[in-house]
Amino acid sequence: QQQKRYDLSLKHYEKAMEGKKASPRVLNNMGAIYLAKGDTEKAITVFKQALELDPSYDIVRTNLERAYKIQRGGKGR
């Protein structure tokens, strides 16, 4: 049930970004969903994209650090 919600949310974000400039906020939200789904690699990729667009976006930096911690075997919280 929750996985379906995550997948649906990702589809909505992807559709919203079609033909538009990527938004750091949308990418951050997508990264958070990938992280919640357990797709740490994809989350890291998307968080990095968001930081490239806005290096001062501290929330993304925090989420990226959390994703790296999870990748290393930590809980990330």
Disulfide bonds with the S-S distance in Angstrom:
none
